[in-house]
């Protein structure tokens, strides 16, 4: 069914293992050193080769006596073994301890319509919600606008679109864990709109918000005007080139079974003289839908 009543998810829709493996970082991954991480090296009884270091852009630290040591991409255990191996060229039994003062290479970059765009650093793999919270993810120009989607760019070949509308509605399945180096892009929120046309006081475009329904849109447009004949209201869904005609009495009734959740690009039309106006409107806005198809939908909806 192209049109469904709005409903809050009571449980997360679990992704398959294959999908999770592609898009989500593990909860407790082995941290790999990268440029910018601040380390300390302590060799017992050897202050001349002990000290603090910052991994440079080339992935190296410079330790007195043994010179440059490449640590980029190594875990703490691997880095400690590498230092021990290099120090054994000069000392018979070096006791090496390696610690981390600050994790800075675990970076996620946030771009787009957020209050604070730029690089964020985390000591652990953050979730998408943590990244958005740090970025102050509210549109700068219009505080009434609502986030509905974002793109995660992972490397050069992977682009992941995430349904933020579902995340904001409380579905934790969309709160994926980020990977080091991810780029999160928040598109302009004005790209997500619905339209209310016909016999309403304020026809026009309205910003789509999470869980927005037909009644919500009609309320923003001022409801049916005095000249309206709202016994039947038409909905056109551009994304699927489909139309639905709903009964106004059912829409405002106690069950509200036809109070459908709206999607980006949906068009609501309130006629002034019955369904003939909606038929004319639909033929104008969507020449791809045949008159016969529209007649079939009309017949089915009035049974």
Secondary structure as UniProt FT lines:
FT   HELIX           17..23
FT   TURN            27..28
FT   TURN            35..36
FT   STRAND          38..43
FT   TURN            44..45
FT   HELIX           47..49
FT   STRAND          51..54
FT   TURN            57..58
FT   STRAND          60..63
FT   TURN            64..66
FT   STRAND          67..70
FT   TURN            72..73
FT   HELIX           76..87
FT   TURN            88..90
FT   STRAND          96..102
FT   STRAND          107..112
FT   STRAND          118..121
FT   HELIX           128..134
FT   TURN            135..136
FT   TURN            143..144
FT   STRAND          149..154
FT   TURN            155..157
FT   STRAND          158..163
FT   HELIX           164..168
FT   TURN            169..170
FT   HELIX           172..174
FT   TURN            180..181
FT   STRAND          183..186
FT   HELIX           189..191
FT   STRAND          193..198
FT   TURN            201..202
FT   STRAND          204..207
FT   TURN            210..211
FT   HELIX           214..220
FT   TURN            221..222
FT   TURN            226..227
FT   TURN            230..231
FT   STRAND          232..237
FT   TURN            238..241
FT   STRAND          242..247
FT   HELIX           248..252
FT   TURN            257..258
FT   STRAND          260..261
FT   TURN            264..265
FT   STRAND          267..270
FT   HELIX           275..285
FT   TURN            287..288
FT   HELIX           291..302
//
